[in-house]
């Protein structure tokens, strides 16, 4: 018995904190989205238990905007923006990360270059957001000035202030910030591939393309799974960059789910709707999490 | 020089090719840090020079004025934000690392009925969005008087950090050979003695890695700080920074100086403890 108590004392403090500050609020949020109030002392629910919050959110223009989709102009709705973000960001950082990791292998001082690229992962996202806004600013930034030099005057403007370029500038910025993640993981993965394997292929006269597709990419599969899973999770939960750089604007043109949740919560005090968006976000995140967990814990 | 020749032979490169490849690589690195150079220039150059482009050095009069302005801003003094960030971040690192180390020891060494389910729950929590807990926590904190307090935010950050640190350290602990611990058990040591005298010291590199990443994560966090700290005098650095933007006119010099000050600690941490930082990062992800 003493043994059991001693063993339990290792786990209980951690479990107590997790239960109170993570698990209980998560459950309460889910229930809140169905108009059930589990939070003592306040009443956040007006209607009766139902799915009305889901109907309201899913049919709102902020979430999915049919007019924007039809005319393919922004805003198209928060969830569409999140999807666009993934469709551009995911292939870009994955391919860029792999190619840069392979390319930097034989470079003198490659660890310094890798550190330079990784810096975006080290700094607060708030600072990253300001740097994105800065770099795309007409007066201050280098990007609009480059387009001015190239004679493309339609892009010589503050990108974050116009509906057609606001989201794109944030996506490009997030790729810039997060490529360091995939480069670092792929570099570590490459270092663990036995040198003899690649040497042997080279001696056999295999061209680089074959080595890349037949040896390196298959062996780095575990890294790719992690990079893809983590990137999707991040992009779905993205908040800081949008909040600081554009506040979701102009006119909702760069609104994303996490920021919409915050808007409902803090600006409109629509707690049940806010909880609904949070729950929807979690439902979308969940399959990625499950697949990743199954992959990470296989063989245990 | 000798090593360079060996390298060239190894990769079957001609010197010209080698030079081109290296130049391109360094150019890529340079392009990547251009925004950093940009805001650094914006932070030390007066506005009249900046409108000509920060890359234009026709006239160059560096000044530290904007740093002073940011630190002692009349409404949002950044010095207080930096202090507040430290007050939040230090305990929010120590508490979860200690508690998670204990929990991961239990997960790595003990067998108990619902162990695997508990561990899976921890994994799930790692990926649940922060957005999922703030509404109930906001009202719960309010009713127990912890809203808008350092303690409240520290508790939230600590709880939030425990799952991933537990996951990370459990992998680390499983790699330590059990022989020492078994010998100590035979000699009549308690689990606590084994944990504090053997497991913890032996795993110190892993524990430092976890602490470094948790510290950086809490320092960089914006969302929790935005929701749970309401009085401006308690704002952390990441919360103050966007407020320096101003209502009508954006003062890029001020924002840039503020940005440099806010990122200073995580960047220094990264360079000073690079080995631990990268290990924490890759060890966590490459395990799969």
Interface residues (C-beta under 8 A of the other chain):
Chain A: X6 X7 X9 X10 X11 X13 X14 X15 X17 X18 X20 X21 X22 X23 X24 X25 X26 X28 X29 X32 X38 X39 X40 X41 X42 X44 X100 X103 X104 X106 X107 X108 X109 X110 X112 X113 X115 X116 X117 X118 X119 X120 X121 X122 X123 X124 X125 X126 X127 X129 X130 X131 X132 X134 X135 X137 X139 X140 X141 X142 X145 X176 X179 X181 X184 X185 X188 X189 X202 X222 X223 X225 X226 X227 X230 X233 X236 X237 X239 X240 X243 X244 X258 X261 X262 X265 X266 X271 X274 X275 X277 X278 X279 X281 X282 X285 X288 X289 X292 X293 X295 X296 X297 X298
Chain B: X4 X7 X11 X12 X13 X21 X22 X25 X26 X28 X29 X30 X32 X33 X34 X35 X36 X38 X39 X42 X50 X51 X53 X54 X55 X99 X100 X102 X103 X105 X106 X110 X112 X118 X120 X121 X122 X123 X124 X125 X127 X128 X129 X130 X131 X132 X133 X134 X135 X136 X137 X138 X139 X140 X142 X143 X155 X156 X158 X159 X160 X162 X163 X166 X190 X191 X192 X195 X216 X219 X220 X221 X222 X223 X226 X227 X237 X238 X241 X242 X252 X255 X256 X259 X262 X263 X266 X267 X270 X271 X274 X277 X278 X281 X282 X285 X286 X287 X288
